[in-house]
Amino acid sequence: MSIQYEAPLADSYGVADSFPKDFGYGEEEGDIEDSPTPSDSKPRILLMGLRRSGKSSIQKVVFHKMSPNETLFLESTNKIYKDDISSSSFVNFQIWDFPGQVDFFDPTFDYEMIFRGTGALIFVIDAQDDYVEALGRLHLTVSRAYRVNPEINFEVFIHKVDGLSDDHKIETQRDIHQRANDDLADASLEKLHLSFYLTSIYDHSIFEAFSKVVQKLIPQLPTLENLLNIFISNSGIEKAFLFDVVSKIYIATDSSPVDMQSYELCCDMIDVVIDVSCIYGLKEDGTGSAYDKESMAIIKLNNTTVLYLKEVTKFLALVCILREESFERKGLIDYNFHCFRKAIHEVFEVGVSTSRTSTQPAGTPLMKTVALNGTPRSTV
Ligand SMILES: Nc1nc2c(ncn2[C@@H]2O[C@H](COP(=O)(O)OP(=O)(O)OP(=O)(O)O)[C@@H](O)[C@H]2O)c(=O)[nH]1
């Protein structure tokens, strides 16, 4: 494997373990503004579930680069932990990690306010444990939330599946799916849709699941997918992912099916690029950024596959998978990429100006749409 690597200038970040929260490359002309939304009114993604189901671990591994083994030492969460990831991520939202047992009857717990501003509710079920109690809790939580805000996306993570055999995984998913939907049918809540994912922090499944959760909240997803389709079909590229670099969530991909291996390969490439950049990309005086406008990398694998990464915005990178022979037309690919990048910036600039002109009456609840760094703010 050869790596042709153009190291971007790195900031005073440490190595991979202490990955920066903010890549820190400054505003440029036409750069996308940070959201002026006060943090408490930002749309949110809630992480709920029984104690020790793995909520804090998911949040730390996906958004804070914690290694899965370190989560063994996480202490139990005792109050709602609000994590505002908008300064480091394309996705301009808050993640609220709830303590295991939320008491809906506690008068200090204003669940109506919480659910009103929620885009997605992720309910985490520990698949290695007896999940009967968790299913009861799931039902109570989603039915309450649905009554307050039927626009919420309800996502169920059947978590810690690394401990299960393949057959057992499928059987567990089928059983949980069946029971959860039976409970909803009994309560005449058939319209409430639950989506299920098998997840583990020990592989890429948690990033893949989070990607899907976030994609549902991106209003411009069809436009992004279209742009990716046009880009790859005119450039001889097999697969392209638009990544939020810090979290490795892919916010869009072309319409060909995603196979887990390709996704993992692209995630690994981002890790390599950022790690090398953090170690060798520093200026002598320690200034610079681990990810900036110059960031790009080409990795040629021994099976005639090429991985090509390029910066799109402050938070986003395009990672493509293509054959070596297609890469011979690198000039064409680069030209098409230039057009693609310009189009993405235009989508976001239109978004920002739309949000500047749109007025939202005071007190209007923020609904489903999650605001993005560089995309329209919530307009409901
Ligand atoms: N095997 C396995 N263990 C996991 C996984 N995710 C989390 N864990 C472990 O589960 C335990 C509990 O994780 P936490 O993240 O603290 O759980 P929590 O839901 O936030 O717990 P509370 O704060 O008490 O509500 C830790 O020991 C984690 O290492 C996973 O995907 N697989």
The ligand as an SDF file (V2000), in Angstrom:
LIG
                    3D

 32 34  0  0  0  0  0  0  0  0999 V2000
  -19.7420   -5.2270   25.0490 N   0  0  0  0  0  0  0  0  0  0  0  0
  -20.1330   -3.9550   24.9540 C   0  0  0  0  0  0  0  0  0  0  0  0
  -20.1440   -3.1750   26.0620 N   0  0  0  0  0  0  0  0  0  0  0  0
  -20.5410   -1.8900   25.9210 C   0  0  0  0  0  0  0  0  0  0  0  0
  -20.9490   -1.3490   24.6690 C   0  0  0  0  0  0  0  0  0  0  0  0
  -21.3040   -0.0610   24.8740 N   0  0  0  0  0  0  0  0  0  0  0  0
  -21.1340    0.1910   26.1800 C   0  0  0  0  0  0  0  0  0  0  0  0
  -20.6660   -0.8960   26.8300 N   0  0  0  0  0  0  0  0  0  0  0  0
  -20.3430   -1.0170   28.2640 C   0  0  0  0  0  0  0  0  0  0  0  0
  -21.5290   -0.8490   29.0090 O   0  0  0  0  0  0  0  0  0  0  0  0
  -21.2200   -0.2630   30.2890 C   0  0  0  0  0  0  0  0  0  0  0  0
  -22.1760    0.8640   30.5890 C   0  0  0  0  0  0  0  0  0  0  0  0
  -21.9630    1.9060   29.6890 O   0  0  0  0  0  0  0  0  0  0  0  0
  -22.4340    3.4200   29.9310 P   0  0  0  0  0  0  0  0  0  0  0  0
  -22.1350    4.1460   28.6800 O   0  0  0  0  0  0  0  0  0  0  0  0
  -21.8860    3.9430   31.1890 O   0  0  0  0  0  0  0  0  0  0  0  0
  -24.0080    3.2260   30.1040 O   0  0  0  0  0  0  0  0  0  0  0  0
  -25.1070    4.3260   30.3490 P   0  0  0  0  0  0  0  0  0  0  0  0
  -26.3190    3.8660   29.6310 O   0  0  0  0  0  0  0  0  0  0  0  0
  -24.6000    5.6860   30.0110 O   0  0  0  0  0  0  0  0  0  0  0  0
  -25.3240    4.1950   31.9130 O   0  0  0  0  0  0  0  0  0  0  0  0
  -25.9840    5.2320   32.9430 P   0  0  0  0  0  0  0  0  0  0  0  0
  -25.1490    6.4600   32.9120 O   0  0  0  0  0  0  0  0  0  0  0  0
  -25.9270    4.5250   34.2490 O   0  0  0  0  0  0  0  0  0  0  0  0
  -27.3950    5.4570   32.4950 O   0  0  0  0  0  0  0  0  0  0  0  0
  -19.7550    0.1740   30.2070 C   0  0  0  0  0  0  0  0  0  0  0  0
  -18.9830   -0.7500   30.9400 O   0  0  0  0  0  0  0  0  0  0  0  0
  -19.4080    0.0820   28.7320 C   0  0  0  0  0  0  0  0  0  0  0  0
  -18.0510   -0.2720   28.4950 O   0  0  0  0  0  0  0  0  0  0  0  0
  -20.9120   -2.2130   23.5230 C   0  0  0  0  0  0  0  0  0  0  0  0
  -21.2320   -1.8520   22.3920 O   0  0  0  0  0  0  0  0  0  0  0  0
  -20.5110   -3.4960   23.7230 N   0  0  0  0  0  0  0  0  0  0  0  0
  1  2  1  0
  2  3  2  0
  2 32  1  0
  3  4  1  0
  4  5  2  0
  4  8  1  0
  5  6  1  0
  5 30  1  0
  6  7  2  0
  7  8  1  0
  8  9  1  0
  9 10  1  0
  9 28  1  0
 10 11  1  0
 11 12  1  0
 11 26  1  0
 12 13  1  0
 13 14  1  0
 14 15  2  0
 14 16  1  0
 14 17  1  0
 17 18  1  0
 18 19  2  0
 18 20  1  0
 18 21  1  0
 21 22  1  0
 22 23  2  0
 22 24  1  0
 22 25  1  0
 26 27  1  0
 26 28  1  0
 28 29  1  0
 30 31  2  0
 30 32  1  0
M  END
$$$$
